[in-house]
Amino acid sequence: MAKKKTKVKHSKIQVEEAKPSRESTKANSKEVNSQQAKSDESQLPMFKRVLLWSPVNPNRWPRYTLVGLGLIGIVWFLAISYIVVAPPTYRSEWTLVLPGKGAGANVNLVDIGQTSTSAASPYSNSSTSPKANYKAFATSNAVLKNAASSLGMTVSEFGKPRVKLVDQTSLLYFSIDGRTPEVSLQKAQALHKALLGLLDKLRQDEINQHEGSALKALDSYRNKLDDASDQLIRFQSESNLVSMAQFNELVMTIEQLRREKTQSVALLKEIEAKAKKLQQIIDLNSEQAADSLVLQNDSVFQKSMQEFTQAQQRYLTVQSKWGSNHPEVKKAKNDFMATDRTVKLRFKRLVNAKLPKEASLLTLKSDATRNKLMKDLIEYDVLQKGLKEKVVTLEEIIKRLVKERNELTIPASKLDELIRNHQVAEAIFTSALARTDTTKADVFVSYPLVQLLDTPSLPERPHTPKKLFAFVGAFFSTLFVILGLMLLWIRKPYIRKILKSE
């Protein structure tokens, strides 16, 4: 047992002695490998040795710390220098708005014609945008030069404005920088004034160009109108026809007279039929009916007729009793003859005609109905005579007017042509003149109206330098430097693999 223990101890001592020898072997191998790697690196090209950045001295911390602090110092030096050295600038902002609809005008000239003018919406054309045009105007050299000269500056001193366009709106946002708040405000006001001045100039130039071409066209239209007027006046003075209204009135008069004649003839036939029927009823013509009414309305004649009737009856009665030589018969006969003479004299005086044998019938058959019929017969007779005269007169007038119309037919057609030519020339001239005036009134056709939505602002604080942005930029730059150094620190294994693969 003692021998076995002695052997175990001896073996442990040998193992312990073998361990340091192994460690020394490993260290020697590492030194050999490092020396071999260094010798290999020394044989590499310059740019590859820079990438590996592994000099003979393996102490890397001082170098990385020195480079990192240097880069970070440069970053913060630049940031602090920007904040301290950079001069402050102030920004004035304002907003313009453009209209969204077009304008229109309509002029109606009574009995001549009408003219209309309209301006389409500035946004109706998808290929062009007034906002883009106005942005180009605001940044053009002409506007900048005028704005700068108004402030006694050069274009470079004045600076260039910033213009922002917002989609789906008609707004334009403007901004411009200045050394002081007052200078930035003056620049904004001068730029806005120069932009409006340029727009007014462009509008006036457009109006002048349109007006020049319109005046040439108006001169041509005026000459045509003068020629048409001269021809019309010359024809009116040479002919008996002054206007188409005169000829149309003549034609209408003829037609009206013809209708009146037709109506008169129809009425005449109707009255003749009625008069004929009345004559058959009362067995008298119109003249006899008139005489009968005259006699009936004369009290002296009626009294004489009564005396005549009484004397006649008395004479017949006495004659039937006694002979012709009887004194009563002779007396009755004398009375009868006397009353007969009285009736005839009165009849002749009233109607200027001989008393008919049936004179007594004129009175015995008279009553209210008969008198009315006789009055109607007399009235119809008067109407017949008047209508006959009227029809004859109308026929004469119609013949004369028809002859006059036939003579004026050819001149009327010529006059109508001249009047139509004159109206066309007048309508063209008047419409062109009205269109010129309406176009001149609408000055915002090509260059829409622009309105100031927000006035140029007076800045209260500097726009630049921005300390927060400078510090944030320096902070993130520091992080990037640290991240870069970390990547450099762990780069060697990856670069060696790449170099070995090559």
C-alpha positions as CSV (number, residue, x, y, z in Angstrom):
1,M,0.0,0.0,0.0
2,A,2.8,2.4,0.8
3,K,4.4,1.7,-2.5
4,K,1.2,2.4,-4.4
5,K,0.8,5.8,-2.6
6,T,4.4,6.7,-3.5
7,K,3.8,6.0,-7.2
8,V,0.6,8.1,-7.3
9,K,2.4,11.1,-5.7
10,H,5.2,10.7,-8.2
11,S,2.8,10.8,-11.1
12,K,1.1,13.9,-9.8
13,I,4.4,15.7,-9.6
14,Q,5.1,14.8,-13.2
15,V,1.7,16.1,-14.4
16,E,2.2,19.3,-12.5
17,E,5.6,19.7,-14.1
18,A,4.1,19.1,-17.5
19,K,1.5,21.8,-17.3
20,P,3.9,24.8,-17.3
21,S,5.7,23.3,-20.2
22,R,2.4,23.2,-22.1
23,E,1.6,26.8,-21.2
24,S,5.0,28.0,-22.3
25,T,4.5,26.1,-25.6
26,K,1.2,27.9,-26.2
27,A,2.7,31.3,-25.5
28,N,5.6,30.6,-27.8
29,S,3.2,29.6,-30.5
30,K,1.2,32.8,-30.1
31,E,4.3,34.9,-30.3
32,V,5.4,33.0,-33.4
33,N,1.9,33.5,-35.0
34,S,1.8,37.2,-34.1
35,Q,5.3,37.7,-35.5
36,Q,4.3,35.8,-38.6
37,A,1.1,37.8,-39.0
38,K,3.1,41.0,-38.6
39,S,5.6,39.9,-41.1
40,D,2.6,39.0,-43.4
41,E,1.0,42.4,-42.8
42,S,4.3,44.2,-43.5
43,Q,4.3,42.6,-46.9
44,L,0.7,43.8,-47.7
45,P,0.0,46.9,-49.9
46,M,-0.3,50.3,-48.1
47,F,-4.2,50.6,-48.4
48,K,-4.6,47.1,-46.9
49,R,-2.3,47.9,-44.0
50,V,-4.3,51.0,-43.4
51,L,-7.5,49.0,-43.2
52,L,-5.9,46.5,-40.7
53,W,-4.2,49.4,-38.8
54,S,-2.2,47.0,-36.6
55,P,1.3,48.4,-35.9
56,V,3.9,46.5,-34.0
57,N,2.7,47.9,-30.7
58,P,-0.6,46.1,-29.9
59,N,-1.8,48.8,-27.5
60,R,-4.9,50.3,-29.5
61,W,-6.8,52.1,-26.8
62,P,-4.7,55.4,-26.7
63,R,-4.9,55.7,-30.5
64,Y,-8.7,55.1,-30.7
65,T,-9.3,57.5,-27.7
66,L,-7.1,60.2,-29.3
67,V,-8.9,59.9,-32.7
68,G,-12.4,59.8,-31.1
69,L,-11.8,62.8,-28.9
70,G,-10.3,64.7,-31.9
71,L,-13.3,64.0,-34.1
72,I,-15.8,64.8,-31.4
73,G,-14.0,68.0,-30.5
74,I,-14.1,69.1,-34.2
75,V,-17.9,68.4,-34.3
76,W,-18.7,70.4,-31.2
77,F,-16.3,73.1,-32.2
78,L,-18.1,73.5,-35.5
79,A,-21.5,73.5,-33.8
80,I,-20.5,76.1,-31.2
81,S,-18.8,78.2,-33.8
82,Y,-22.0,78.1,-35.9
83,I,-24.1,79.3,-32.9
84,V,-21.6,82.0,-31.9
85,V,-20.3,83.2,-35.2
86,A,-23.3,82.9,-37.6
87,P,-25.2,86.1,-37.9
88,P,-28.9,86.0,-36.9
89,T,-31.5,86.1,-39.7
90,Y,-35.2,86.9,-39.5
91,R,-37.9,85.5,-41.7
92,S,-41.0,87.3,-42.8
93,E,-43.9,85.2,-44.1
94,W,-47.1,86.0,-46.0
95,T,-49.8,84.1,-47.9
96,L,-51.5,84.8,-51.3
97,V,-54.7,83.3,-52.6
98,L,-55.9,83.0,-56.2
99,P,-59.6,82.7,-57.2
100,G,-61.0,79.4,-58.2
101,K,-63.8,80.4,-60.7
102,G,-63.8,82.3,-64.0
103,A,-65.8,85.5,-64.8
104,G,-68.3,86.1,-67.5
105,A,-70.4,88.8,-69.1
106,N,-73.3,88.8,-71.4
107,V,-74.5,91.9,-73.4
108,N,-77.9,91.7,-75.2
109,L,-78.7,94.4,-77.7
110,V,-82.4,94.8,-78.5
111,D,-83.2,94.1,-82.2
112,I,-79.5,93.9,-83.1
113,G,-77.9,90.9,-81.4
114,Q,-76.0,89.9,-78.4
115,T,-72.4,89.3,-77.4
116,S,-70.9,87.5,-74.5
117,T,-67.4,87.1,-73.0
118,S,-66.3,84.7,-70.4
119,A,-63.1,83.8,-68.7
120,A,-62.5,80.1,-67.9
121,S,-61.3,79.1,-64.5
122,P,-57.5,79.4,-64.2
123,Y,-57.4,75.8,-62.9
124,S,-59.4,74.3,-65.8
125,N,-56.3,73.5,-67.8
126,S,-54.4,70.6,-66.3
127,S,-51.2,71.4,-68.3
128,T,-50.6,74.8,-66.7
129,S,-51.1,76.1,-63.2
130,P,-51.4,79.8,-62.3
131,K,-49.8,79.0,-59.0
132,A,-46.7,77.7,-60.7
133,N,-46.7,80.7,-63.0
134,Y,-46.9,83.1,-60.1
135,K,-44.1,81.3,-58.3
136,A,-41.9,81.7,-61.3
137,F,-42.9,85.4,-61.5
138,A,-42.1,86.0,-57.8
139,T,-38.6,84.4,-58.2
140,S,-37.9,86.1,-61.6
141,N,-35.0,88.5,-62.0
142,A,-37.4,91.3,-63.0
143,V,-39.4,91.1,-59.8
144,L,-36.3,90.7,-57.6
145,K,-34.5,93.6,-59.3
146,N,-37.5,95.9,-58.9
147,A,-38.0,94.9,-55.3
148,A,-34.2,95.3,-54.5
149,S,-34.0,98.7,-56.2
150,S,-36.9,100.0,-54.2
151,L,-34.9,99.3,-51.0
152,G,-31.6,100.4,-52.4
153,M,-30.1,96.9,-52.5
154,T,-28.6,94.6,-55.1
155,V,-30.3,91.4,-56.1
156,S,-27.7,89.4,-54.2
157,E,-28.2,91.5,-51.1
158,F,-31.9,91.2,-51.4
159,G,-31.9,87.4,-51.6
160,K,-34.3,85.0,-53.2
161,P,-37.7,84.3,-51.6
162,R,-39.1,80.9,-50.8
163,V,-42.4,80.0,-52.4
164,K,-44.4,76.9,-51.3
165,L,-47.3,75.6,-53.2
166,V,-50.0,73.5,-51.4
167,D,-51.8,70.9,-53.5
168,Q,-55.6,71.0,-53.8
169,T,-55.6,74.6,-52.7
170,S,-55.2,78.0,-54.3
171,L,-52.7,79.2,-51.7
172,L,-49.1,80.4,-52.1
173,Y,-46.9,80.7,-49.0
174,F,-44.0,83.2,-49.3
175,S,-41.1,83.8,-47.0
176,I,-37.9,85.9,-47.2
177,D,-35.0,86.4,-44.8
178,G,-33.4,89.6,-43.5
179,R,-30.8,90.7,-41.1
180,T,-33.3,92.4,-38.9
181,P,-37.1,92.0,-38.4
182,E,-37.7,95.4,-40.0
183,V,-35.5,94.5,-43.0
184,S,-37.3,91.2,-43.6
185,L,-40.7,93.0,-43.4
186,Q,-39.5,95.6,-45.9
187,K,-38.3,92.9,-48.2
188,A,-41.6,91.1,-48.1
189,Q,-43.6,94.2,-48.8
190,A,-41.3,95.3,-51.6
191,L,-41.5,91.8,-53.2
192,H,-45.3,91.7,-53.0
193,K,-45.5,95.2,-54.5
194,A,-43.1,94.3,-57.3
195,L,-45.1,91.1,-58.0
196,L,-48.3,93.0,-58.3
197,G,-46.6,95.6,-60.5
198,L,-45.4,92.9,-62.9
199,L,-48.9,91.4,-63.0
200,D,-50.5,94.8,-63.8
201,K,-47.9,95.4,-66.5
202,L,-48.5,92.0,-68.1
203,R,-52.3,92.6,-68.0
204,Q,-52.0,96.0,-69.6
205,D,-49.7,94.7,-72.3
206,E,-52.3,92.0,-73.0
207,I,-55.1,94.6,-73.2
208,N,-53.1,96.8,-75.5
209,Q,-52.4,93.9,-77.9
210,H,-56.0,92.8,-77.9
211,E,-57.2,96.3,-78.3
212,G,-54.8,96.9,-81.3
213,S,-56.1,93.9,-83.2
214,A,-59.7,94.7,-82.2
215,L,-59.5,98.2,-83.5
216,K,-58.3,97.0,-86.9
217,A,-61.2,94.6,-87.0
218,L,-63.6,97.4,-85.9
219,D,-62.4,99.6,-88.7
220,S,-63.2,96.9,-91.3
221,Y,-66.6,96.3,-89.7
222,R,-67.3,100.1,-89.6
223,N,-66.5,100.5,-93.3
224,K,-68.9,97.6,-94.2
225,L,-71.6,99.2,-92.1
226,D,-71.1,102.6,-93.8
227,D,-71.4,101.0,-97.2
228,A,-74.6,99.2,-96.2
229,S,-76.1,102.4,-94.8
230,D,-75.2,104.4,-97.9
231,Q,-76.8,101.8,-100.2
232,L,-80.0,101.7,-98.1
233,I,-80.4,105.5,-97.9
234,R,-79.8,105.9,-101.6
235,F,-82.4,103.3,-102.4
236,Q,-85.0,104.8,-100.0
237,S,-84.5,108.2,-101.6
238,E,-84.9,107.0,-105.1
239,S,-88.0,104.8,-104.5
240,N,-91.3,105.4,-102.9
241,L,-90.7,102.7,-100.4
242,V,-89.0,103.8,-97.2
243,S,-89.3,100.7,-95.1
244,M,-90.5,97.1,-95.2
245,A,-93.1,98.1,-92.6
246,Q,-94.7,100.3,-95.2
247,F,-95.0,97.4,-97.7
248,N,-96.1,95.0,-95.0
249,E,-98.7,97.5,-93.9
250,L,-100.0,97.8,-97.5
251,V,-100.3,94.0,-97.8
252,M,-102.1,93.8,-94.4
253,T,-104.4,96.6,-95.4
254,I,-105.4,94.8,-98.7
255,E,-106.1,91.6,-96.8
256,Q,-108.1,93.5,-94.2
257,L,-110.2,95.2,-96.8
258,R,-110.8,91.9,-98.6
259,R,-112.0,90.4,-95.3
260,E,-114.2,93.4,-94.7
261,K,-115.7,93.2,-98.2
262,T,-116.4,89.5,-97.8
263,Q,-118.2,90.3,-94.5
264,S,-120.1,93.2,-96.0
265,V,-121.3,91.0,-99.0
266,A,-122.4,88.3,-96.6
267,L,-124.3,90.8,-94.4
268,L,-125.9,92.4,-97.5
269,K,-127.3,89.1,-98.7
270,E,-128.6,88.4,-95.2
271,I,-130.4,91.7,-95.0
272,E,-131.8,91.4,-98.5
273,A,-133.3,88.0,-97.6
274,K,-134.9,89.5,-94.4
275,A,-136.3,92.5,-96.3
276,K,-137.8,90.3,-99.0
277,K,-139.5,88.2,-96.3
278,L,-140.9,91.4,-94.6
279,Q,-142.3,92.7,-97.9
280,Q,-144.1,89.4,-98.4
281,I,-145.6,89.7,-94.9
282,I,-146.8,93.3,-94.9
283,D,-147.5,93.4,-98.6
284,L,-145.6,96.7,-98.9
285,N,-142.2,97.7,-100.2
286,S,-139.9,99.9,-98.2
287,E,-141.0,103.2,-99.8
288,Q,-144.7,102.4,-99.1
289,A,-143.9,101.3,-95.5
290,A,-142.1,104.6,-95.0
291,D,-145.0,106.6,-96.4
292,S,-147.4,104.6,-94.2
293,L,-145.5,105.5,-91.1
294,V,-145.4,109.1,-92.1
295,L,-149.1,109.2,-92.6
296,Q,-149.8,107.4,-89.4
297,N,-147.7,109.7,-87.4
298,D,-149.4,112.8,-88.8
299,S,-152.4,113.8,-86.6
300,V,-153.9,116.2,-89.3
301,F,-154.0,113.4,-91.9
302,Q,-155.4,111.0,-89.4
303,K,-158.2,113.4,-88.5
304,S,-158.9,114.1,-92.1
305,M,-159.1,110.4,-92.8
306,Q,-161.6,110.0,-89.9
307,E,-163.7,112.8,-91.3
308,F,-163.4,111.3,-94.8
309,T,-164.6,107.9,-93.5
310,Q,-167.5,109.4,-91.6
311,A,-168.6,111.5,-94.6
312,Q,-168.4,108.5,-96.9
313,Q,-170.5,106.4,-94.6
314,R,-173.1,109.1,-94.1
315,Y,-173.3,109.7,-97.8
316,L,-173.8,106.0,-98.5
317,T,-176.5,105.8,-95.8
318,V,-178.4,108.9,-97.0
319,Q,-178.1,107.8,-100.6
320,S,-179.7,104.5,-99.8
321,K,-182.7,106.2,-98.3
322,W,-183.4,109.1,-100.7
323,G,-182.8,109.9,-104.2
324,S,-179.9,111.8,-105.6
325,N,-181.7,115.1,-105.7
326,H,-182.7,115.0,-102.1
327,P,-181.2,117.9,-100.2
328,E,-179.7,115.5,-97.5
329,V,-178.1,113.5,-100.2
330,K,-176.6,116.5,-101.9
331,K,-175.3,117.8,-98.6
332,A,-173.7,114.5,-97.7
333,K,-172.2,114.3,-101.1
334,N,-170.7,117.7,-100.8
335,D,-169.3,116.9,-97.4
336,F,-167.8,113.7,-98.8
337,M,-166.1,115.4,-101.7
338,A,-164.7,118.1,-99.4
339,T,-163.1,115.6,-97.1
340,D,-161.8,113.7,-100.0
341,R,-160.0,116.8,-101.4
342,T,-158.6,117.5,-97.9
343,V,-157.2,114.0,-97.6
344,K,-155.6,114.1,-101.1
345,L,-154.0,117.5,-100.5
346,R,-152.6,116.4,-97.1
347,F,-151.4,113.1,-98.6
348,K,-149.6,114.8,-101.4
349,R,-148.0,117.3,-99.0
350,L,-146.7,114.6,-96.7
351,V,-145.4,111.9,-99.2
352,N,-145.3,113.9,-102.4
353,A,-147.2,111.2,-104.3
354,K,-150.7,110.4,-105.5
355,L,-153.1,108.8,-103.1
356,P,-153.6,105.2,-104.1
357,K,-157.0,103.6,-104.3
358,E,-156.2,101.5,-101.3
359,A,-155.3,104.6,-99.2
360,S,-157.7,103.5,-96.5
361,L,-155.8,100.3,-96.1
362,L,-152.8,102.2,-95.0
363,T,-154.6,103.1,-91.9
364,L,-157.1,100.4,-91.3
365,K,-154.5,97.6,-91.4
366,S,-152.1,99.5,-89.1
367,D,-151.3,98.2,-85.6
368,A,-148.2,97.9,-83.3
369,T,-146.8,94.7,-84.8
370,R,-147.3,95.9,-88.3
371,N,-145.7,99.2,-87.5
372,K,-142.6,97.4,-86.1
373,L,-142.3,95.3,-89.2
374,M,-142.5,98.4,-91.4
375,K,-139.8,100.0,-89.3
376,D,-137.6,96.9,-89.7
377,L,-138.2,96.9,-93.4
378,I,-137.2,100.5,-93.7
379,E,-134.1,99.9,-91.6
380,Y,-133.1,96.9,-93.8
381,D,-133.6,99.1,-96.8
382,V,-131.2,101.7,-95.4
383,L,-128.7,99.0,-94.5
384,Q,-128.9,97.5,-98.0
385,K,-128.1,100.8,-99.6
386,G,-125.2,101.5,-97.2
387,L,-123.7,98.1,-97.7
388,K,-124.0,98.3,-101.5
389,E,-122.1,101.6,-101.5
390,K,-119.6,100.1,-99.0
391,V,-118.9,97.1,-101.2
392,V,-118.4,99.2,-104.3
393,T,-116.1,101.5,-102.4
394,L,-114.1,98.6,-101.0
395,E,-113.7,97.1,-104.5
396,E,-112.3,100.3,-105.8
397,I,-109.9,100.7,-102.9
398,I,-108.7,97.1,-103.2
399,K,-108.0,97.5,-106.9
400,R,-106.0,100.6,-106.3
401,L,-104.0,99.1,-103.4
402,V,-103.3,95.8,-105.3
403,K,-102.0,97.8,-108.2
404,E,-99.7,99.8,-105.9
405,R,-98.6,96.5,-104.2
406,N,-97.7,95.0,-107.5
407,E,-95.6,98.0,-108.4
408,L,-93.7,97.8,-105.0
409,T,-93.1,94.1,-105.0
410,I,-89.7,94.2,-106.7
411,P,-88.5,97.3,-104.8
412,A,-89.7,95.7,-101.6
413,S,-87.5,92.6,-102.2
414,K,-84.5,94.9,-102.9
415,L,-85.2,97.0,-99.9
416,D,-85.5,93.9,-97.7
417,E,-82.1,92.7,-98.9
418,L,-80.5,96.0,-98.2
419,I,-82.1,96.2,-94.7
420,R,-80.9,92.7,-93.9
421,N,-77.4,93.5,-95.1
422,H,-77.4,96.7,-93.0
423,Q,-78.7,94.8,-89.9
424,V,-76.0,92.1,-90.3
425,A,-73.3,94.7,-90.6
426,E,-74.7,96.7,-87.7
427,A,-74.9,93.5,-85.5
428,I,-71.4,92.5,-86.3
429,F,-70.0,96.0,-85.6
430,T,-72.0,96.5,-82.4
431,S,-71.2,93.0,-81.1
432,A,-67.5,93.5,-81.9
433,L,-67.5,96.9,-80.1
434,A,-69.3,95.4,-77.1
435,R,-67.0,92.5,-77.0
436,T,-64.0,94.8,-77.1
437,D,-65.4,96.8,-74.2
438,T,-66.2,93.7,-72.1
439,T,-62.8,92.2,-72.8
440,K,-61.2,95.4,-71.8
441,A,-63.2,95.4,-68.5
442,D,-62.0,91.8,-67.7
443,V,-58.3,92.3,-67.0
444,F,-57.9,89.0,-65.1
445,V,-58.4,86.6,-68.0
446,S,-54.8,85.4,-68.5
447,Y,-53.4,86.6,-65.1
448,P,-56.0,85.8,-62.4
449,L,-56.7,88.1,-59.5
450,V,-54.4,87.6,-56.5
451,Q,-55.4,88.6,-53.0
452,L,-53.3,88.9,-49.8
453,L,-54.7,86.4,-47.3
454,D,-52.0,86.9,-44.6
455,T,-50.0,90.2,-44.6
456,P,-46.2,90.0,-44.3
457,S,-45.3,89.3,-40.7
458,L,-42.8,91.1,-38.5
459,P,-40.7,88.3,-37.0
460,E,-40.2,88.4,-33.2
461,R,-37.3,85.9,-33.0
462,P,-34.4,85.0,-35.3
463,H,-35.0,82.2,-37.8
464,T,-31.3,81.2,-37.8
465,P,-29.1,80.1,-36.2
466,K,-31.2,77.4,-34.5
467,K,-29.4,76.3,-31.4
468,L,-31.5,73.3,-30.9
469,F,-30.8,71.9,-34.4
470,A,-27.0,72.6,-33.9
471,F,-26.9,70.7,-30.5
472,V,-29.0,67.9,-31.9
473,G,-26.8,67.6,-34.9
474,A,-23.6,67.7,-32.8
475,F,-25.1,65.0,-30.5
476,F,-25.9,62.6,-33.3
477,S,-22.6,63.3,-35.0
478,T,-20.9,62.3,-31.7
479,L,-22.9,59.1,-31.8
480,F,-21.8,58.4,-35.4
481,V,-18.1,59.0,-34.5
482,I,-18.4,56.5,-31.6
483,L,-20.2,54.0,-33.8
484,G,-17.6,54.4,-36.4
485,L,-14.7,53.8,-34.0
486,M,-16.5,50.7,-32.7
487,L,-16.8,49.4,-36.2
488,L,-13.1,50.1,-36.7
489,W,-12.3,48.2,-33.4
490,I,-13.9,45.0,-34.5
491,R,-13.0,45.2,-38.2
492,K,-9.7,43.1,-38.2
493,P,-11.1,39.6,-38.2
494,Y,-13.5,40.4,-41.0
495,I,-10.9,42.1,-43.1
496,R,-8.4,39.2,-42.7
497,K,-11.1,36.9,-43.9
498,I,-11.6,39.1,-46.9
499,L,-7.9,39.4,-47.6
500,K,-7.3,35.6,-47.2
501,S,-10.2,34.9,-49.6
502,E,-8.5,37.2,-52.1
